[in-house]
Amino acid sequence: MTSIDQGPGRILVVDDTEANRDLLVRRLQRQGHAAETAADGQQALDMLHTSAYDLVLLDIMMPAVNGYEVLAHMRADAGLRHVPVVLISALGDGDSIIKGIELGADDYLPKPFNPHILRARVDASLAKKRLHDREQMHARSLERELEIARKIQAGFLPEALPDAPGWELAAWFQPARQVSGDFYDAFPVLGGRRTVLVVADVCDKGVGAALFMALFRSLFRVLAERLLTADGDGAAQVCELVSGVNDYIARTHGRANMFATVFVAILDPATGDLVYVNGGHEAPMLAGLQGVRERLVPTGPAVGMMEGLPFLSGRVAMGPGEALIAFTDGVTDAICTDGTRFSEGRLLGLLERSVESADGAVDGIRAELRVSTHDEAFDDVTLLVVRRESS
């Protein structure tokens, strides 16, 4: 395994004196480096924009475009600012060296050229360049991995929302980063006789939260298929569903100290009956013809903190034209451009009138949030609207 300061580099020598260029090229080639030359600053800039170099040895005093101007241009260019620059300066010309360092030069090489100093300056500068290159390569690799994770996580969200006669469902999901700890789900069970609705917010952010998001989502799906029956007590079943997820997370992954606030509901599309458990989550809003008529407040703690936690159920009947709006705190805690929070009050204000459609409600809230925050998401945002059509 080689260290970062080993191996040849590609070096551009910029000097208007041919003898200096030839001397530096010969010495650099003896050290194993590939060296090219530019006779003035403009030629150097042209070469820098068409070829990649690991290091520039740059004379200061040149006609037309001098070394300072080349250096200033490089440091202002995103594609060149990380290329090390070693100034070529007459011995004792301290003011020129200071000015060059202030403009962003990495080091200086005094004239006449000492081969040992030349080697030391070149090796140190190339080591710095290679370290930066490796950091950039690592960052790109992480970016690719996160993009893969984002695509995988998107696959955990429902590809299409259930199509129950007489009902409309719409959702909005916007992660603050590439991956999110928020999620929503909506899926039919018992041949479409029931619809399971889930909105959750896993603690923390980033990849760890996203992994647990996938686990929570899968557990709710698997246990719902096993536990729910058409003739059973819906209130008892939704509690059993949440308790099963809670106990598995706490028992199997307790050392990770990961939990989620969760709203889980079982909807009977035929009757509008909705039984639910709110595990420490933001209270969903039930909006009727005259605005929000009820909040579905927590009926238990967050899910996954400790095995055996108690969860109670709630029940509401959704009438024609009524809508359930479930969301995560990324909606209400969003920071507006004036420094205030978007707040539940503002969300309530958007629902003062009847909800005409699920898509319209989502679009209206999303538009208001984006205008208020200039589309700057500081937290994951998840919104699920379920509306019973008017008879």
N, C-alpha and C positions, 0 to 999 in steps of 0.2 A: 504493500500500500504506500503510495507516494504522498508527501506532504504538499500543501498548497503552494509552497514557494519553489517547487522543482519543475523542470521542463522548460522547453523553449517558448518564447513569445513572439508575437508579430509586432514590430516596433516601427513607428514613423519618426524619422529624424527630420526636423524642420530648421534649416539654417541657410542664410543667404550667402554664406562663404563655402565654396566648393571643397576647400581643403578640410574644413571642419566636418562637413558631411561625410567625406570619404574616410576620414580617420575614425569617426564614430561607427560607421557601417562596418569597417574591418574589425574593430574591437568587439562589436556586438556579434558579428558572425563567428568570431573565434569562441565566443561564449555559447554558441549554438543557436542563437536567435536569428529569425528572419527579419531583415531590416530593409525599409524603403525610404526614399528621400523626397522632400519637397523643398524647392529653392526659395519660396516666399510664403507668406501667410495665406494668400488667396488659393494657391495651389494646394496647400495643406488642408484648407476647408473643403475644397472640391474632393480631395482624396478621402477625407474623413466621412463625407456623405455618400461615398460610393463603395467603400471597403471598411471592414471591421479591423480595428487595431486593439492590442492589449495595453499599449503605452505610447505616449508621445513625448519625445525629447524636443523641447521648443525653445528656440532662440528668442530673445526679447526684442532686440533692436534689428528690425528689418524694414525695408521701404514699403510704402503703400499700406498693406495690412500688417501691423506689427504683432508681436507675440501676445501682448495684453489683449488685443482685439480678438485674436484667435481663441485665447483662453476664455474671454467673456462670452463669446459665441458658443463655445463648447458647454460651459456651465449653464447656459440658458436653454440648451437643447436637451430634451428628455432622453434622446437616443445617444447622446455623447457625454452627458454630465458625469457618468461613472467611469469614464476612461481616465486613468491616472495621467497627470501631466508633470513632467520634471523640467523645470526651467533651466536653460543654458545661460549662465551669467558670468561676466568677468569677475575674477577674484577680487573681493573687497567691495563689490557694488551692492552694498547692503540695502539701500533704499529701493532699488529695482526688485530685489528678492522679496522685501517686505510687501511691496505693492502686488507682486505676483501671488504671494501666499494669500493676501487679502482677497484677491480675485478668484481664489480656489485652486491654485497650484498645490500639488502634493509634496513636492520636494524641489531641490535645485542642484545643479551640477556645475561646479566652478570650472572656468578655463584658467590655465591649460588643463586638459583632461587627464586625471589620474586613473589608471585602469582599475585599481582596487576600489576607489570611490565610485567609479562608474558601475562596477559589478554590484556593489552594495546598494546603490540607489535603484538600479534596475531590478534586482532581486526583490527588494522590499516593495516596490511599486507593483510588480507582477503578482506578488503574493496577495496584495490588497485587491487587485483586479480579479484574481481567481476566487478569492473568498466571496466577493460580491457576486460573481457569476454563479457560484454554487448556491448562494442564498437565493438568487433569482430562480434558479432551476428548481430548488426545493419549494419555493413559493408557488411556482407554476404547477408543480406536482400536486401540492396541497389543493390548489384551485381546481385541478382536474378531479381529484378525489372528492372534493366537496360538490362538484357539479354532478358526479355520479351519484353521490348520496342524495342530492336534491331530486334527481330523477327517480331514484328508488323510493324516496319518501312520497313523492307525488303519486306513485303507484299505490300507496296505502290509502289515499283518499278515494272516495267512491268515483268510479269512472262516469256514472250517471246516477242521478237521484231517483228514488222510487217513483213510479208513475201510478199513484193510487187514484181511482176515479173520484172526482169531487174535491181533490186536494192539489195544492201547488207547493213545491219545495224549491228553494233557491239558496245558494251559499256563496260566500266570498272567503278566500283564504289567501293571506299575504304574509309570508315569513319576513322577519326583519333582516335575517341573514340568509345564507344559502339553504340552511335547514332549520326546522322549527320544532318547538316542543308543543305547539298547539295542534289540535286536529279536530275534525268533525267527521261524523259518519251518519249514514241513514240507509237502512237496508230492510227489506221485507223478510218476515219469517212466517212460518205456518201457511205457506202458499199465498202470501199476500194478505192474510186476515189480520196481521199485526205489522206495524212498522216500528223499528227500533231507531231512536234518535240519540246521538251522542255528541256533546261538545265538551272538550277538555283542554286543560292547560297544564302541562307537565312543568314542575319546578325547574328553574335554571333555564339556560339557553344553550344553543350550539349542538354539537354532535351527540353528546351524552343525553341531552333531553330528547333529541330526535330518535335515538335508539329506544328509549323508554316509551316514546310516543307510539312507535311501531308495536312494542310489546303490549301496551294498554289496548290499542285498537284491536289487535289479534285476539286478546283474551276476551274482550267484550263480544266479538263476533262468535268465537267458538262456544263460549258459555251460553250465549243467547240461543244458539241452535240447540243446545242440550237441555236447557232448563225451561224454556217457555212452552206452554201448552195452551190451547184455545179454551179449555174448560177449567183451567186453574185460576187461582186468586192472583190477579195481575199485580196487586200491591205487594203481596208476599214474594212473587216471582222477581219483581224488579229489585227488591231488597236483597234477595238471594243472589241475583246477578252481580250487584255491586259488591256484596260481601265476598263473593267468590274471587273477584278480581283483586280486592283489597288484601285478602288473606294470602293469595298466591304471591303478590308483589312483596308484601311484608315478610313472608316466610322465606322466599327464595332469594330476594334481592335486598334484604333489610340493611346489609352493610353499605349499600350504595346510597342510602338516605335519600331516595328519590320517591316522590309522591306526585299526585296530580289532583287539581280541583276538577270535578267532573259533574256534568249534568247528563243524566240518562233518563230517557222516557220511553214508554211503550204506548203507542197510539193505536186505537181501534178505529180504523178509517170508516167503518160502517156507522158507528155511533158518535164519534168525536170524543170518546172517553180517553183521557190521558193520565196514566199513572207514572210517577217519576220519583227519582231520588236526586237531590241536589247535594253533592258531597263537597261542601265548602266553596262552591263556584259562584260567580257573579249571577245574581238572581235574574233569570229570563223574564221577559215582559210578555204578558198576554194582552194583546191590543184588540179592543172591540170597536164598535161603531163610533164611540165617543172618546177614542184614545185608549191609553193603557188602563185596564180595569183591575189588573192583579199582577203581583210579582211572585214568582215561584222561589221563595227564599230557601236557604240551606236547610236540609233535613238531617244532615250528618256532617262529619268532618271530611277533610280531604282524604283521598283514597290512596292507600299504600303505606301509611305512616306506621301502623302497628296492627298486628294480627288481632282479630276479634273485635274490632271497633263496631259500635252499633250504628245502623242506618235505618231511618224511618222513611216512609213513603208519603207522597202527597198525591192528590187527585184533583183534576179539573175537567170540566166538560167544555169543549170548544164548539161554539155555535157557528152557524153560517156567517161568513164574512169576518170571522175572528182569525187572528194570526199569533203564532208563538215566535218571539224573537229571542234567540239564544246567542250569546256572544262571549268572547274572552275579554280580559281587562285591557288588551291592546287597543280596543275600541275606546273605552271610556278614559283610559290613562294616556291616550295620545296627546303629545304636547303641541299646542297650536302655535302659530307664528308669533302671537302676542305673549307667549310664555305661560298661558293658562292651560289647564287640562281640558280635554274635550268634554268629559264629565257625563255622568248618568243623566243629569238634568238636561243637558243639550240633546242627548239621545231621546229622552222622553218628549222633548219639544218637537222632534221630528215625527213623533207618532201620535200627535194630538188629534189628528183626523184619522178616519178609517183607513186601513191598509187596503189599497185597491188591488194589489197583486203582490205575490212573493218576490218576483223579479224587480218590480218597481220599488219595493221597500229596500231591497239590497242595493239597488242602483242609487237610490236617494241617499242612503246612509254613507255609501262609499264616496259619492260625489262630494257630500258635505265634509267628510273627513279629509279627503284629499285637498280640497280648497283650503280648509282650516289649517292644515299642516304643511301645505306645499308638497304633499306626497312624500314627506319624510317619515318613514316608519321607524320608531324607536323600540317597538316591541312587536311580537307576532300578533297578527290581527285575524280573527276568525269570527264569522257571522253565519248563522243558519236561521232561515225564516221558513216556517211551515204555516200555510194558510188554508183554511177551509173555505171553499168557494161559496158565494152567496146562492141561496136557493132561488 
